[in-house]
Amino acid sequence: MPRSQNKVASRNRRKRMIRLAKGYWGSRNNVWTIAKHHIEKGLQYAYRDRRAKKRTFRKLWIVRINAAARMNGTTYSRLMNDLKKGNVQINRKVLSDIAMNQPEIFSRIVESVKP
């Protein structure tokens, strides 16, 4: 009995991978084994970096808040502690945006929570 091969499915699988490799340089976009390797690696990086992106943005917000806090005579850690004690519910993303785009409002926030 001959071995059964599902050529339609295997061809579609390869076509899907080659389509994902569109835009890759050199043989990465048309040689099946190389394209497959680079697509899988790229998807691993994408998965990892979707999580890393959240960390890097939080770091950026903290740096911006710290710079603005120091211009107002305090530090990041003291400011965040005072905000918590003052029961001010404002997250780092919004606080960072205020610090960058509206420094006078940020100064008022700092003054309102100073002990």
Secondary structure in CASP SS format (residue, H / E / C, confidence):
PFRMAT SS
TARGET T0000
AUTHOR 0000-0000-0000
METHOD secondary structure of the structure
MODEL  1
M C 1.00
P C 1.00
R C 1.00
S C 1.00
Q C 1.00
N C 1.00
K H 1.00
V H 1.00
A H 1.00
S H 1.00
R H 1.00
N H 1.00
R H 1.00
R H 1.00
K H 1.00
R H 1.00
M H 1.00
I H 1.00
R H 1.00
L H 1.00
A C 1.00
K C 1.00
G C 1.00
Y C 1.00
W C 1.00
G H 1.00
S H 1.00
R H 1.00
N H 1.00
N C 1.00
V C 1.00
W H 1.00
T H 1.00
I H 1.00
A H 1.00
K H 1.00
H H 1.00
H H 1.00
I H 1.00
E H 1.00
K H 1.00
G H 1.00
L H 1.00
Q H 1.00
Y H 1.00
A H 1.00
Y H 1.00
R H 1.00
D H 1.00
R H 1.00
R H 1.00
A H 1.00
K H 1.00
K H 1.00
R H 1.00
T H 1.00
F H 1.00
R H 1.00
K H 1.00
L H 1.00
W H 1.00
I H 1.00
V H 1.00
R H 1.00
I H 1.00
N H 1.00
A H 1.00
A H 1.00
A H 1.00
R H 1.00
M H 1.00
N C 1.00
G C 1.00
T C 1.00
T C 1.00
Y H 1.00
S H 1.00
R H 1.00
L H 1.00
M H 1.00
N H 1.00
D H 1.00
L H 1.00
K H 1.00
K H 1.00
G C 1.00
N C 1.00
V C 1.00
Q C 1.00
I C 1.00
N C 1.00
R H 1.00
K H 1.00
V H 1.00
L H 1.00
S H 1.00
D H 1.00
I H 1.00
A H 1.00
M H 1.00
N H 1.00
Q C 1.00
P H 1.00
E H 1.00
I H 1.00
F H 1.00
S H 1.00
R H 1.00
I H 1.00
V H 1.00
E H 1.00
S H 1.00
V H 1.00
K C 1.00
P C 1.00
END
